[in-house]
Amino acid sequence: NEYIRPNVQDIVLKYFYKGLVMCILAFACWYPSEQLCGQIPFFTVFPGHLLWHVLMPWGCQYMMLLPSILMADMERTYPIFRTGLYFRLFPGYDMSADAKEEKAVIRP
C-alpha cells in the first residue's frame, strides 16, 4: 500500500500483536476466575473479571488500528500517529494529504 509508510506499518503491527497478547491474557484471567470461583479460594479474591473488562477492550482497540490504517488507500491520505504519553497508551492518528506534510486533512 503506497499510502502506508514502513514506519507506520511497523507501529501498527506492534500494536496489533500487543493487543492480541492483551486479549489472550484477559481471557486467561477471566476464564479461571469465573469457572473456579467457588472451588479454589484464590479465585474468590483474584480480580479476573476486572482484568477482563480492562484488558479486553484495550487489546481490541490496539488490534482495530490495523483495519483502520488499511483504509488509508481508499482515503488517499497518509496516516500520521499522534505523540505523547496519552497516545502511547491509546494510539490515535491523523490523516495527511501529503507524505511529507505533517498537517491533518481538514474535511468539510
Secondary structure, DSSP 8 states (H G I E B T S, - for coil): -TTS-HHHHHHHHHHHHHHHHHHHHHHHHHHHHHHSTTT-THHHH--HHHHHHHHHHHHHHHHHHHHHHTTHHHHT-EEEE--SHHHHHS--EEEESSSS--SB----
